């Protein structure tokens, strides 16, 4: 199975959605690729992914994540990398936001929309978060 994900949002809940799906799919031997664009780049930014915003009024979820032994986002990012999840940072968004590849976690590729479309053209499942 091949799964293509677009991560365009950059909050805590977005990170859990993206990396929960990606790592679960990779654990079933699916091929997984994630295209990070706009605020979604926060999910793989070396500093930003450690301090992602929680939606207002949802602070109680943090305790729930801990009680349920849900790994923190930085661990999920590491797990995805170790499991071979392909992570593509959007070149256009990086240019617009003056970001460099070195600002992202190790293992991230940089590419444009065509790079992702080439990957996703024969995906069995395509998701957007």
PyMOL CGO cylinders between C-alpha atoms (Angstrom):
from pymol import cmd
from pymol.cgo import CYLINDER

trace = [
    CYLINDER, 0.00, 0.00, 0.00, 1.18, 3.55, -0.74, 0.3, 1, 1, 1, 1, 1, 1,
    CYLINDER, 1.18, 3.55, -0.74, -0.02, 6.54, 1.29, 0.3, 1, 1, 1, 1, 1, 1,
    CYLINDER, -0.02, 6.54, 1.29, 0.47, 10.22, 0.45, 0.3, 1, 1, 1, 1, 1, 1,
    CYLINDER, 0.47, 10.22, 0.45, -0.13, 12.88, 3.10, 0.3, 1, 1, 1, 1, 1, 1,
    CYLINDER, -0.13, 12.88, 3.10, -0.18, 16.67, 2.81, 0.3, 1, 1, 1, 1, 1, 1,
    CYLINDER, -0.18, 16.67, 2.81, 0.61, 18.45, 6.09, 0.3, 1, 1, 1, 1, 1, 1,
    CYLINDER, 0.61, 18.45, 6.09, -0.43, 22.08, 5.69, 0.3, 1, 1, 1, 1, 1, 1,
    CYLINDER, -0.43, 22.08, 5.69, -1.26, 22.94, 9.30, 0.3, 1, 1, 1, 1, 1, 1,
    CYLINDER, -1.26, 22.94, 9.30, 1.20, 23.30, 12.14, 0.3, 1, 1, 1, 1, 1, 1,
    CYLINDER, 1.20, 23.30, 12.14, -0.45, 22.81, 15.52, 0.3, 1, 1, 1, 1, 1, 1,
    CYLINDER, -0.45, 22.81, 15.52, -0.11, 20.08, 18.12, 0.3, 1, 1, 1, 1, 1, 1,
    CYLINDER, -0.11, 20.08, 18.12, -3.25, 18.24, 17.00, 0.3, 1, 1, 1, 1, 1, 1,
    CYLINDER, -3.25, 18.24, 17.00, -2.08, 18.41, 13.38, 0.3, 1, 1, 1, 1, 1, 1,
    CYLINDER, -2.08, 18.41, 13.38, 1.23, 16.80, 14.33, 0.3, 1, 1, 1, 1, 1, 1,
    CYLINDER, 1.23, 16.80, 14.33, -0.49, 13.95, 16.12, 0.3, 1, 1, 1, 1, 1, 1,
    CYLINDER, -0.49, 13.95, 16.12, -2.84, 13.34, 13.18, 0.3, 1, 1, 1, 1, 1, 1,
    CYLINDER, -2.84, 13.34, 13.18, -0.05, 13.36, 10.60, 0.3, 1, 1, 1, 1, 1, 1,
    CYLINDER, -0.05, 13.36, 10.60, 2.49, 11.29, 12.52, 0.3, 1, 1, 1, 1, 1, 1,
    CYLINDER, 2.49, 11.29, 12.52, -0.03, 8.86, 14.02, 0.3, 1, 1, 1, 1, 1, 1,
    CYLINDER, -0.03, 8.86, 14.02, -1.29, 7.96, 10.54, 0.3, 1, 1, 1, 1, 1, 1,
    CYLINDER, -1.29, 7.96, 10.54, 2.23, 7.91, 9.06, 0.3, 1, 1, 1, 1, 1, 1,
    CYLINDER, 2.23, 7.91, 9.06, 3.78, 5.68, 11.73, 0.3, 1, 1, 1, 1, 1, 1,
    CYLINDER, 3.78, 5.68, 11.73, 0.77, 3.35, 11.89, 0.3, 1, 1, 1, 1, 1, 1,
    CYLINDER, 0.77, 3.35, 11.89, 0.86, 2.94, 8.11, 0.3, 1, 1, 1, 1, 1, 1,
    CYLINDER, 0.86, 2.94, 8.11, 4.63, 2.43, 8.09, 0.3, 1, 1, 1, 1, 1, 1,
    CYLINDER, 4.63, 2.43, 8.09, 4.23, -0.21, 10.81, 0.3, 1, 1, 1, 1, 1, 1,
    CYLINDER, 4.23, -0.21, 10.81, 2.05, -2.18, 8.37, 0.3, 1, 1, 1, 1, 1, 1,
    CYLINDER, 2.05, -2.18, 8.37, 4.81, -1.94, 5.75, 0.3, 1, 1, 1, 1, 1, 1,
    CYLINDER, 4.81, -1.94, 5.75, 3.00, 0.72, 3.74, 0.3, 1, 1, 1, 1, 1, 1,
    CYLINDER, 3.00, 0.72, 3.74, 5.10, 3.19, 1.78, 0.3, 1, 1, 1, 1, 1, 1,
    CYLINDER, 5.10, 3.19, 1.78, 4.39, 6.62, 3.28, 0.3, 1, 1, 1, 1, 1, 1,
    CYLINDER, 4.39, 6.62, 3.28, 5.26, 10.09, 2.00, 0.3, 1, 1, 1, 1, 1, 1,
    CYLINDER, 5.26, 10.09, 2.00, 4.40, 13.39, 3.67, 0.3, 1, 1, 1, 1, 1, 1,
    CYLINDER, 4.40, 13.39, 3.67, 4.55, 16.77, 1.92, 0.3, 1, 1, 1, 1, 1, 1,
    CYLINDER, 4.55, 16.77, 1.92, 4.97, 19.59, 4.46, 0.3, 1, 1, 1, 1, 1, 1,
    CYLINDER, 4.97, 19.59, 4.46, 3.85, 23.02, 3.30, 0.3, 1, 1, 1, 1, 1, 1,
    CYLINDER, 3.85, 23.02, 3.30, 3.10, 26.39, 4.91, 0.3, 1, 1, 1, 1, 1, 1,
    CYLINDER, 3.10, 26.39, 4.91, 2.45, 25.98, 8.66, 0.3, 1, 1, 1, 1, 1, 1,
    CYLINDER, 2.45, 25.98, 8.66, 2.93, 22.23, 8.24, 0.3, 1, 1, 1, 1, 1, 1,
    CYLINDER, 2.93, 22.23, 8.24, 6.67, 22.91, 8.05, 0.3, 1, 1, 1, 1, 1, 1,
    CYLINDER, 6.67, 22.91, 8.05, 6.51, 23.54, 11.81, 0.3, 1, 1, 1, 1, 1, 1,
    CYLINDER, 6.51, 23.54, 11.81, 6.00, 19.82, 12.29, 0.3, 1, 1, 1, 1, 1, 1,
    CYLINDER, 6.00, 19.82, 12.29, 9.51, 19.06, 11.04, 0.3, 1, 1, 1, 1, 1, 1,
    CYLINDER, 9.51, 19.06, 11.04, 11.31, 22.26, 12.05, 0.3, 1, 1, 1, 1, 1, 1,
    CYLINDER, 11.31, 22.26, 12.05, 14.06, 21.41, 14.57, 0.3, 1, 1, 1, 1, 1, 1,
    CYLINDER, 14.06, 21.41, 14.57, 12.82, 23.95, 17.11, 0.3, 1, 1, 1, 1, 1, 1,
    CYLINDER, 12.82, 23.95, 17.11, 9.17, 24.60, 16.24, 0.3, 1, 1, 1, 1, 1, 1,
    CYLINDER, 9.17, 24.60, 16.24, 8.05, 20.95, 16.49, 0.3, 1, 1, 1, 1, 1, 1,
    CYLINDER, 8.05, 20.95, 16.49, 9.07, 20.94, 20.17, 0.3, 1, 1, 1, 1, 1, 1,
    CYLINDER, 9.07, 20.94, 20.17, 6.68, 23.81, 21.00, 0.3, 1, 1, 1, 1, 1, 1,
    CYLINDER, 6.68, 23.81, 21.00, 3.63, 23.39, 18.78, 0.3, 1, 1, 1, 1, 1, 1,
    CYLINDER, 3.63, 23.39, 18.78, 0.55, 25.34, 19.83, 0.3, 1, 1, 1, 1, 1, 1,
    CYLINDER, 0.55, 25.34, 19.83, -2.35, 23.57, 21.47, 0.3, 1, 1, 1, 1, 1, 1,
    CYLINDER, -2.35, 23.57, 21.47, -5.79, 24.89, 20.47, 0.3, 1, 1, 1, 1, 1, 1,
    CYLINDER, -5.79, 24.89, 20.47, -7.23, 27.31, 23.01, 0.3, 1, 1, 1, 1, 1, 1,
    CYLINDER, -7.23, 27.31, 23.01, -9.20, 25.51, 25.67, 0.3, 1, 1, 1, 1, 1, 1,
    CYLINDER, -9.20, 25.51, 25.67, -7.65, 22.14, 24.88, 0.3, 1, 1, 1, 1, 1, 1,
    CYLINDER, -7.65, 22.14, 24.88, -4.77, 22.23, 27.36, 0.3, 1, 1, 1, 1, 1, 1,
    CYLINDER, -4.77, 22.23, 27.36, -6.30, 19.28, 29.22, 0.3, 1, 1, 1, 1, 1, 1,
    CYLINDER, -6.30, 19.28, 29.22, -5.40, 17.06, 26.27, 0.3, 1, 1, 1, 1, 1, 1,
    CYLINDER, -5.40, 17.06, 26.27, -1.73, 17.29, 27.24, 0.3, 1, 1, 1, 1, 1, 1,
    CYLINDER, -1.73, 17.29, 27.24, -2.48, 15.39, 30.45, 0.3, 1, 1, 1, 1, 1, 1,
    CYLINDER, -2.48, 15.39, 30.45, -4.50, 12.87, 28.46, 0.3, 1, 1, 1, 1, 1, 1,
    CYLINDER, -4.50, 12.87, 28.46, -1.61, 12.29, 26.06, 0.3, 1, 1, 1, 1, 1, 1,
    CYLINDER, -1.61, 12.29, 26.06, 0.67, 11.60, 29.02, 0.3, 1, 1, 1, 1, 1, 1,
    CYLINDER, 0.67, 11.60, 29.02, -1.83, 9.28, 30.77, 0.3, 1, 1, 1, 1, 1, 1,
    CYLINDER, -1.83, 9.28, 30.77, -2.34, 7.32, 27.53, 0.3, 1, 1, 1, 1, 1, 1,
    CYLINDER, -2.34, 7.32, 27.53, 1.44, 7.05, 26.98, 0.3, 1, 1, 1, 1, 1, 1,
    CYLINDER, 1.44, 7.05, 26.98, 1.20, 8.85, 23.65, 0.3, 1, 1, 1, 1, 1, 1,
    CYLINDER, 1.20, 8.85, 23.65, 4.75, 9.75, 22.61, 0.3, 1, 1, 1, 1, 1, 1,
    CYLINDER, 4.75, 9.75, 22.61, 5.60, 13.44, 22.33, 0.3, 1, 1, 1, 1, 1, 1,
    CYLINDER, 5.60, 13.44, 22.33, 5.78, 14.91, 18.85, 0.3, 1, 1, 1, 1, 1, 1,
    CYLINDER, 5.78, 14.91, 18.85, 9.58, 14.88, 18.67, 0.3, 1, 1, 1, 1, 1, 1,
    CYLINDER, 9.58, 14.88, 18.67, 9.56, 11.12, 19.34, 0.3, 1, 1, 1, 1, 1, 1,
    CYLINDER, 9.56, 11.12, 19.34, 6.91, 10.56, 16.68, 0.3, 1, 1, 1, 1, 1, 1,
    CYLINDER, 6.91, 10.56, 16.68, 9.02, 12.51, 14.18, 0.3, 1, 1, 1, 1, 1, 1,
    CYLINDER, 9.02, 12.51, 14.18, 11.99, 10.31, 15.06, 0.3, 1, 1, 1, 1, 1, 1,
    CYLINDER, 11.99, 10.31, 15.06, 9.89, 7.16, 14.78, 0.3, 1, 1, 1, 1, 1, 1,
    CYLINDER, 9.89, 7.16, 14.78, 8.65, 8.22, 11.33, 0.3, 1, 1, 1, 1, 1, 1,
    CYLINDER, 8.65, 8.22, 11.33, 12.22, 8.82, 10.21, 0.3, 1, 1, 1, 1, 1, 1,
    CYLINDER, 12.22, 8.82, 10.21, 13.40, 5.46, 11.54, 0.3, 1, 1, 1, 1, 1, 1,
    CYLINDER, 13.40, 5.46, 11.54, 10.47, 3.70, 9.85, 0.3, 1, 1, 1, 1, 1, 1,
    CYLINDER, 10.47, 3.70, 9.85, 11.39, 5.14, 6.46, 0.3, 1, 1, 1, 1, 1, 1,
    CYLINDER, 11.39, 5.14, 6.46, 8.59, 7.66, 6.08, 0.3, 1, 1, 1, 1, 1, 1,
    CYLINDER, 8.59, 7.66, 6.08, 9.52, 9.96, 3.20, 0.3, 1, 1, 1, 1, 1, 1,
    CYLINDER, 9.52, 9.96, 3.20, 9.30, 13.59, 4.34, 0.3, 1, 1, 1, 1, 1, 1,
    CYLINDER, 9.30, 13.59, 4.34, 9.33, 16.36, 1.74, 0.3, 1, 1, 1, 1, 1, 1,
    CYLINDER, 9.33, 16.36, 1.74, 9.57, 20.04, 2.71, 0.3, 1, 1, 1, 1, 1, 1,
    CYLINDER, 9.57, 20.04, 2.71, 7.95, 22.36, 0.18, 0.3, 1, 1, 1, 1, 1, 1,
    CYLINDER, 7.95, 22.36, 0.18, 10.64, 24.38, -1.58, 0.3, 1, 1, 1, 1, 1, 1,
    CYLINDER, 10.64, 24.38, -1.58, 8.30, 27.22, -2.53, 0.3, 1, 1, 1, 1, 1, 1,
    CYLINDER, 8.30, 27.22, -2.53, 7.10, 27.65, 1.06, 0.3, 1, 1, 1, 1, 1, 1,
    CYLINDER, 7.10, 27.65, 1.06, 10.67, 27.49, 2.32, 0.3, 1, 1, 1, 1, 1, 1,
    CYLINDER, 10.67, 27.49, 2.32, 11.63, 30.25, -0.12, 0.3, 1, 1, 1, 1, 1, 1,
    CYLINDER, 11.63, 30.25, -0.12, 8.66, 32.42, 0.89, 0.3, 1, 1, 1, 1, 1, 1,
    CYLINDER, 8.66, 32.42, 0.89, 9.43, 31.95, 4.60, 0.3, 1, 1, 1, 1, 1, 1,
    CYLINDER, 9.43, 31.95, 4.60, 13.24, 32.24, 4.19, 0.3, 1, 1, 1, 1, 1, 1,
    CYLINDER, 13.24, 32.24, 4.19, 13.84, 28.75, 5.61, 0.3, 1, 1, 1, 1, 1, 1,
    CYLINDER, 13.84, 28.75, 5.61, 16.82, 26.50, 4.91, 0.3, 1, 1, 1, 1, 1, 1,
    CYLINDER, 16.82, 26.50, 4.91, 16.99, 22.70, 4.85, 0.3, 1, 1, 1, 1, 1, 1,
    CYLINDER, 16.99, 22.70, 4.85, 19.37, 22.75, 7.84, 0.3, 1, 1, 1, 1, 1, 1,
    CYLINDER, 19.37, 22.75, 7.84, 16.51, 24.12, 9.98, 0.3, 1, 1, 1, 1, 1, 1,
    CYLINDER, 16.51, 24.12, 9.98, 14.60, 20.86, 9.63, 0.3, 1, 1, 1, 1, 1, 1,
    CYLINDER, 14.60, 20.86, 9.63, 15.06, 17.48, 11.28, 0.3, 1, 1, 1, 1, 1, 1,
    CYLINDER, 15.06, 17.48, 11.28, 17.49, 15.08, 9.64, 0.3, 1, 1, 1, 1, 1, 1,
    CYLINDER, 17.49, 15.08, 9.64, 16.18, 12.98, 6.79, 0.3, 1, 1, 1, 1, 1, 1,
    CYLINDER, 16.18, 12.98, 6.79, 13.90, 15.60, 5.25, 0.3, 1, 1, 1, 1, 1, 1,
    CYLINDER, 13.90, 15.60, 5.25, 14.04, 16.05, 1.48, 0.3, 1, 1, 1, 1, 1, 1,
    CYLINDER, 14.04, 16.05, 1.48, 13.24, 19.35, -0.21, 0.3, 1, 1, 1, 1, 1, 1,
    CYLINDER, 13.24, 19.35, -0.21, 11.05, 19.43, -3.28, 0.3, 1, 1, 1, 1, 1, 1,
    CYLINDER, 11.05, 19.43, -3.28, 8.26, 21.27, -5.00, 0.3, 1, 1, 1, 1, 1, 1,
    CYLINDER, 8.26, 21.27, -5.00, 4.68, 20.35, -5.70, 0.3, 1, 1, 1, 1, 1, 1,
    CYLINDER, 4.68, 20.35, -5.70, 5.75, 18.31, -8.73, 0.3, 1, 1, 1, 1, 1, 1,
    CYLINDER, 5.75, 18.31, -8.73, 7.99, 16.18, -6.50, 0.3, 1, 1, 1, 1, 1, 1,
    CYLINDER, 7.99, 16.18, -6.50, 5.03, 15.34, -4.28, 0.3, 1, 1, 1, 1, 1, 1,
    CYLINDER, 5.03, 15.34, -4.28, 2.62, 14.87, -7.18, 0.3, 1, 1, 1, 1, 1, 1,
    CYLINDER, 2.62, 14.87, -7.18, 5.04, 12.41, -8.77, 0.3, 1, 1, 1, 1, 1, 1,
    CYLINDER, 5.04, 12.41, -8.77, 5.11, 10.47, -5.49, 0.3, 1, 1, 1, 1, 1, 1,
    CYLINDER, 5.11, 10.47, -5.49, 1.33, 10.67, -4.94, 0.3, 1, 1, 1, 1, 1, 1,
    CYLINDER, 1.33, 10.67, -4.94, 0.15, 9.87, -8.48, 0.3, 1, 1, 1, 1, 1, 1,
    CYLINDER, 0.15, 9.87, -8.48, -0.20, 6.16, -7.74, 0.3, 1, 1, 1, 1, 1, 1,
    CYLINDER, -0.20, 6.16, -7.74, -0.98, 6.34, -4.02, 0.3, 1, 1, 1, 1, 1, 1,
    CYLINDER, -0.98, 6.34, -4.02, -3.72, 4.10, -2.70, 0.3, 1, 1, 1, 1, 1, 1,
    CYLINDER, -3.72, 4.10, -2.70, -4.70, 6.68, -0.07, 0.3, 1, 1, 1, 1, 1, 1,
    CYLINDER, -4.70, 6.68, -0.07, -4.18, 10.45, -0.06, 0.3, 1, 1, 1, 1, 1, 1,
    CYLINDER, -4.18, 10.45, -0.06, -4.87, 12.51, 3.08, 0.3, 1, 1, 1, 1, 1, 1,
    CYLINDER, -4.87, 12.51, 3.08, -4.63, 16.20, 3.92, 0.3, 1, 1, 1, 1, 1, 1,
    CYLINDER, -4.63, 16.20, 3.92, -4.20, 17.66, 7.40, 0.3, 1, 1, 1, 1, 1, 1,
]
cmd.load_cgo(trace, "trace")
